[in-house]
């Protein structure tokens, strides 16, 4: 079973979970961590470690962080070097999270991660350029297509 840990700066992780549950319903395989000004690096690392240590037999954690090179990702990377039994993906966004959570248990961890990263990358679109490429304008009645 896959378990997702959304780890971000501030309360972003909790907001992501609330948004995912608004769209996809209640999720039991998702945890969150928020780095705040009140937590030292050591406190944050211990909290993350405690969450990761809740792993049940046969469960695999996929940790989603907000910023590559940020303190949360760096702490998770330190834990990965110590524990070596979970995956980290950085640069999370809503299409990524939804794709990962809705992937289902029949897909492998590797395939699930690949689809999540692809969804994140494909969800970044400069709509102005898309409209220009479809020869549309703001005054047109239009439908955006992929």
N, C-alpha and C positions, 0 to 999 in steps of 0.2 A: 504494500500500500504506500502511496506517495503522501507525504505530509509537507505542506508549504509553510515556510516561515517568512513573513514579510517584515523586513528590517530596514527602517528608514530613520532619517533625522526627524525630530519633532513627532507630531501626531499623524503624519502622512500615512503611516502603515495602518493605523486604525481606520482612517478615512477610506483607504483602499478596500479594506475588508467590508466596511459598511456599504460601499458602492457595489462591490462584487455581489454581496448578499441581496442588494436591491434588484440586481439584474438576474442572478443565477440562484437565488434562494440561500437558505442557511447552509453554511459549510462547516463540517466538523473536523476537517483535516487541514485547518489553517490556524496558525498562531501568528502573533505579531510582536514586534519589539520597536520601541521608539526611543531614540537617543535624545535626551533633554539636557538642559544646562545644569540640572541638579545631579546628574550622574557623572561620576569620574570614569575614566577609561577602564579602570579595574572593576568598578561596580557594573559597568555595562557589559564587560566581557564575562563576568560571573553570571549575570542575568541571561545572556545569550547561551552560555554553556548549560545553565540549568534547563532552559527550553529544549536545547538539543539533546540533553540527557533524558528527556521524557520519551524518547523514541521507543516504540514497542517492537517486539520481535517481528521481523519481516517488513518493517516500515523503513522508508527512505526519505530523508529530509532533502528538500530543494529550497535553498535560501535565496530569496529575491531581495536585492538591495537597490537603493536609489542612485547612488553616484559612485562610479569607478574612482578610486583614489580617496574617497571620503572616509571619515572615521568609522562609520558603521561597516563599510566594506572591508576596511583594513582590519577591524576587530574580528570580523567573520573569517577573513583569510588567515589570521593568526590561529583561530580555532580549527580551521581546516587543516593547517599544518600539524596541529597537535592531535586531532581526532581522525582525520582522513576518512570520514565515512558519510559525507554528504556532498551536495553540489551547491555552488554559488553562481547565480546569474545576476549581473548588475545592469542598471539602466532600465529598471522595471517601468512598465506603463500598463494601462488598463487592458489593451488588447492582449498583451503578453500574459497577464494574470488570468484573464478569462480563458484564454486558450489552454493554459497549463491546467487550470482547475477543472475545466470541462473535458479534458483529454480522455479521462476514464482510466481504469486500472489495466485494461487489456494492452495498452501501449507501453513500451519499455520506457525507462527513465530517459535514456538517450534520445529516443524519438520524441518524447514529450518535450524535452528541453529544446530540441531543434525546432519543433513547431512553435514553441513559445517565443523563441528568439526571432523566427521568421515573422510571426504576427506583429511583434514589436517594431521590427524594421519596416514591414509593409504598411504599418499604420501611420507612418510619418509621410505626409503628403502636403505639399504646398498647393493649396486649392487654387490660388490665382493662376499658377502655371498649368494646373490641370484644366481649368476653364479655357485658358489660351490655347492649349493643345487640342481642345475639342471645339475651338473656334466659337466659344460662347462669350457672352458679356453679361454684366450684372443686370442688364435690362431684359435679358432673354428669359423665357420660361425654359428651365433646363432640368435635366436629370443627370446627375453625376454617375458615370459608370466606371468600373475598374479598368 
